[in-house]
């Protein structure tokens, strides 16, 4: 997927005209050299909204402080040794980050040639007068072709997180990776231990959240970048599964993530009556990234649980082992807590959907309980199950697809009912049981769980119904206690 069309012939003045606060930066810089550089110019050519703007100047701390005063922003020192500063400012409900750094000692061209990728090696300026575009690395040509190409391998090696960033740009911009750049990225994965884990994890999360992540993710797997980022994934390569599986565990896992993208892109085509709900669930970027990662790691426990039995490979308990390994991976990469929990829960529960997919036997109560147990990621579990099935072989379609999708839609419908989401508002609590004359003790937990079961199933819909149900079930007809005190 490409998000670009023909690159417009913008001038430097046209680019600068749409940059917020550029006049304040120009006045604060005065006569010193000052340029807008990097991604803001790239995004202007693509027609993509931008809220981060990078400037290089002779005296960044002085200019940054002056801009902060002029625009009422917050001044942050990012790196004292490198003399880099940020002014964060809110305007019209949006946040803008204006970053200021010193021009490289070799001058503007040397500064641009030292950047990570050619598409970012652009400058517009000087800001003061007669600005022009500076493009020493043929950035505009690569933008027009939709290519992510490194400036030099040395530029990537200076900050190895740029290796992952290459795939992130491809995923978020819909660009393809240059072959030489892919080889360079694969050769530099040994430098990952030099980088803070949260930086690598942040770039991976952005990559998986990109609207065109499928091809870059496949490239990451082929180039050895994925296994270097997630060592737990590496043992899945070459692990044959047999049976209905056409691919080994690694290839199946990557293909599951690819099939998931197809479902997320057109949820209404698979779940006609629930397309809007599915779209709402995956609208959050972190949720979408976590779901893709869960798809990638859902079978990561299989190498440790592979046994031979009944003339085929078996993987009993691989989901529990997978949840352990997934938790290990997402914790090391410092993902947000809710993403860590999401990935672990989806990986550990993905086999629970098999009965719901294979037959119509599960009851409405069972479906509601499953969706309640998986909340708030019941929809994610359903999407993962369908993607997993569609990745069993190269051809995603099966003869019983219609029945499978219908059964998964039943799960989505069960989760849509208000009763399935009311577990935090149970109509009866321990105080109510005391007022009914029941003796306190471990039996309270049993009673309340039973009420919760009826509540989730929709058999009880009001507080009065719930209290009456408890009386009829747990108190004798004469009003005597059905549960005796533990002290009696």
N, C-alpha and C positions, 0 to 999 in steps of 0.2 A: 504494500500500500504506500503510495506517495501522497503527501499532503501539499506538495508544491505543484505549481503549473509553470508557466513561463515566468522567469525572473524579470521584474520590471527594471527599466533603466533609470534607477534613482540617482539623483545627484547627492552630494554631501549635504547641501543646504536642505534638500527634501528630507533626508534622514534626520538631520538635527532639528528640523521644524516640529517633529512629533515627539521629541524627547522632553518629558516634563522637567521643569526647573533648569533647563540648559542655559537660560539667560542668567540665572543666579550664579551658575558655575562659571560662565564666561566673565561676568563682572568680578567675581571673587578671584579668578585667575589673573586678571589684568593682562600684563604684557608677557607673562611667562608662557612657555609652550604648554598647550593643553589639547587633548584629543579624546573623543569618544571612541572606544575600542570594543571588539569582541561580539558577543552574542546579540546585543541590541541591534547592531547593524545587520547581522545575519537574519534576525527575525523581521527586520524591516523589509528586506528583500523577499522573504517568504510570505509576508503579510500576516505575521503571527504576533499576537499581543505580547508585550514585554513589560515587566515591572522591575527588572534588575538592570542597572546601567553602570558600566565601568569606564572610568576616566583615568588617563595617565597624564602626569604633570611634572613640573620641576620640583614643586614644594607641596606635596600632598597634605601634610598635617595642617599647614596654614590655610590652604584652600578649603579643606574639609570643615575646619572649625568655622570659617567665614560662611560657608554654605549652610551649615547647621543653624547658625544665628539667623540668616536671612529667611530660611524656609520654616523655622520652628521645628527642626528635626532633632533626633537624638544622635549624638556623636559616639561612635564605638571604635576603639582601637583594635583592629583585627590582628595585626602582627607588627610589633614595634621594630624588630630587626629589618623587616622588609618595607617598613614605612607604608603600611596599608591601613586605610581607615574607611569606615562606613557611616553614612548618614541615613538613618531610617526615618521616613516621614510618611504620615498618613494624609491622604487628600481624596475627597469624594468617596469615602468608604473603602478605598484601596490603600495598600501599603506599597511604597516604592523604596528600593534600596539603591543608594548612590554610593558606589565604591571608588576610592581614590588611591592610586598607587604611583610610585615614581617611574619615570621613563627609564628604560634599561640604559646602562652606561654606554652601550654602543649606538644609542639613538633609536629613533622610531622604527626603522626597518629591522634592526636587530631584535627589538622588542617583539615585533609581530612574528618574526621567524622563529622565535623561541616559544611561541604559544603551542597549545596541544594539537589542534587540528586546523587545517587550512580554512575551514568554514568560519573559524573564529579569528583568523588572522587578518582582520580588517580594521581600518581606522578612518575616522571622519574628523577633519580639522586642518589646521588649528582652529580652535573655536573663535578666536578673536576676529579674524578677517580672512576673506577669500578661502574658505574651507574647501578641501577636495577629498576624494576617496583615495586611500592608500591600500593597495592590494598586491603585495610582493609575492604572495603564495598562490595566486590564481584562485582565490576564494570564490569569486563570483561564478567562475566556470564550474567549480565543484558544487556550488549551491544549485546552479541550473541543472546539473546532471543528477543531483540528489545523491552525492557521494560523501561519506565520512572518510577523510584521508588524513593521516598524521602529517605533521610538518617534518619531524625527524623522529627516529627511534629514541634518540637522546632526550628529546622533549618529553616523551612518555616516561622514560626511566627516571627523570628528575622528580616526578610525582606519580608513583605507580597506580594511584587511584584513577588516573587518566585512562588506564587500560579498560576498566569497567565503564568509564564514562563514554568510551567509543561506542559500546553497544547501547548505552543509554540514549545517546544522540540518535542512533539508528532507529531505536524503538519509539522515541517520542517525536521525531521529525519524519519518520517514514522513509529514511534514506537507506542506502545500502552501504556496506563496509567495503572499502578498497582491499584487495587481496593482500597487498604488501602490508597494509595496516594490520590485517588479521594475523599475519605471520609475526609481526612485531609484537602484538598483544600476547600471543601464545608464548613467545620467547621470554616475556617479562613477568610471568606469573610468579616466578620464584622470589620476586621482590615484595609480594603482598605482606609478608610478616613485618616489613618496615613501616607499614601504614596502619593507622588506628583502625580497629575493626569497625567502629561505628561509621567511618567514612566509606569503607567498602560496602557495608550493609546499606547505607543510605543510597548509594549509587545503584545497587542491585534492586532495591525496592522501587526506585524511580524507573528502572529498566522494565521491571515486570508490570508496572502500572502504565507503561506506554501503550498507546492505541495500536501500535504495529509491532508488538514485542515478539511475534512468532519467529520470524526469520533471524533476528538478532539472538534470540534464545538458542535456536538451533546452532547458530555460529558459535556461541559461547561454549556449548557442549562439544562441538567438533574441535574447537581450538584449545581445549583444556582449561579454559578460564573458569567454567562452571565447577569442575572438580576441585580446582584450586581454591575457589571461594567457599565451597561446601564439600569438604573432604568426605563427609558421610555419604555423599552421592557417588563418589568414585567407584566403590565396590560393585555397584549395580551394572557396570559395563560388562558385557559378555555373559551375564547370568541368564541362561536360557530358561524359559518357562514351560514351553510345550503346550499341549492342549489347544485351546482356542487362541492362544497367544501366538502371533506371527513374529513378534520381535522380542529381543532380550529386555531385561528390566529397564535399563537406561533408555533405550530407544522408545520403549512403550511410554515411559514417564514423560519424556520430552514431547512425544506425540500427544499425550493426554493434555498437556498444557496448550499445545497448538489447537487441538479440537475444542478446548475450552474457549479459546479466543473466538472461534467460529460461532459458538453458542452465545457468548456474551455480545457479539456484534449484532446478532439478530434474535434476541430472546423470544420475540413474538412469533417467529417462524417455527419454534419448537414447542412453546407453551402459549398458545394463542390467547387464552383467557387470563394468563398471568404475566404477560410480557412487561406491563408497566411496573409490576411489583419487582420483577427480576431486575429491570433497568434501574429502579430506585435503589436496590440493594448494592449493585455494582457501581453506582454513581460515585461513591466515596473511593478515592484513589488508593488509600491504604487497605481498605477492604478488598478491592480488586487485586492489588498486589499480593495480599495474603492468600487469596484464593488461588492465584496462579502458582504461588510457591507451594501451597498444599498439593496441587495437582502434580507438581514436579517431584514432590517428596512422598507421595502417598504410598509408594511401594518400596521406600528406602530400607525397610526392615526385611525385605525378602532374602537378601544374601545370607543373613544370619539365621534364617528360619527354613532354609530349603532342605527338604528330605525327599528320598525316593520311596514311593509306596504305591501299591496297586498299579504298577507299570506306568507311573507318571510322577512328575515333580509336584510336591506338596509344600505349602507355605503356612502351616498352622501358626497362628499367633503373630504373623508378620505385622499386623496393624498396631499391636501394642508395642512391639520393638520399634516400629517406625515412628510412633509418637515419641518415644524416648530419644531417638536419634534426631528427629525434627526439633524437639525442644532444645537439644544440645546445640544444633546448628543456629537456630534463630536467636538463642541467648548469646552465643559467641559473637554474632554479627550485630548485637545490640539493637535489634528491631524494637519498635514501640511495644509496650506490654500487651496491648489489645491484639496486635498482629501475632505476637508470640502465642498467645492463648488460642487465637483463631486457627493457626496452622496446626498446633498440637491437637486440638479437638477434632479438626477435619480429618487429619491423618489417622488418628486413633479410632475414629468412628466410621470410616468409609465402608467397611465390610457390613455394617449393620443395615445397609440399604438393600442388600441382596434379596431378602424375603419380600420386600416391598416392590421390587422390580420384576421378580420372577413369577409371582402369582397374584391373584386377586383376593387371597385368603385373609391377609391382615385386616383387622377391623378398623373402623373409624377411630375407636379409642386408641388402638395401637399406633395409628398414624399420628394422632394428636400428641400422644406421649413422646414419640420420636421427635417431632418438631419442637415440642416443649424442651426436651432434653438438649437439643442442638441450638436452641435460641442463644444469641441472635443470628446464628449462621445455618439455620435450617435450609434456606434457599441455596446457600453455598454448597451444602452437602448434596443437594439434588443436582446442581449443576456439575459438581465434581463426578457424581455417579454416572451421569450421562456422558460426560467427556471421557471417562475411564472406559466405558463400554465402546464408544466410537473409536477408541485408539487400540482396540484389540488386534486390528489388522489394517492394511493399507487402505482398504475400502471401508468407509465408516458405516455403511448401511447393512442391516440385517433383516431377515424376513419378518421377524416379530417386532420391528421398531415401533410400529403403531401402538401395540399393546404396552411396550415398555414405557414409551412417553406418556401414554394415558395413565399408567400406574404412578409414575413420578408426578404427574399433574395432580393426582389424588392427594399426594403428600403436600404439594403446594397449597391445595385447597384446604387441607386440614390445618395448615399453619395460618391460613388467612382468617379463620374463624376467631372471633374475639375471645372465645373461651380458652383457646390455646395460648393466649398471651396474658392470662390473668393470674398467673401463679404468685405474683407479688401482692395480690389483693384478695386473698382467701377470706371468705366471709366469717370464718370461725377461728378463734384462737384459744390458747390455754385458759384464759380468764373465763371464756364462755363455758368451757368444760367444767371448770370449778363451780360456776353458778348453776350448772345442770345437776350438780351433786356427785360428779365423778371424782374419785380419789386421785390425787396427783401421783405421778410415777412414770416409768418408761412406757406405759400403755398410752400416754398422751401422744407420743410420737406416732404410734400405730394408728390411733384414731385420726389425727390430723393428716397423715399420709393418705388414709382412706378417703377423707373428705376432699383432699386435693385431687385424687384420682377421679372422683365423681365430678368435681368442678371442671377439670380439664376436659373430661368427656362431654360436658354440657348437660349431664343428667341433673345437676343442681345449678340453678341460675340465680337464686336470691339467698339472702342471709336466712330468711325464715324457712325456706326449703332445707337448707343445710342443717339448721338446728333441729328441725323435725326429723330429718334423716338420722342424726346422731341419737336422738331420743329413741326412735324405733329400733335402731340397730344395737345400741349399747346400754340401754336401760330396760329393765324388765317391765312388763305391762303394769305391775302394781306400783311402779315408781321406785322399786328397790334398785340398789346399785348392781349393775352387771359386772363392774370391775371392782374388786375388793381392794381396800387399802393394803399396801405392802406392809403396814405396821400391824394389821389385824392378826 
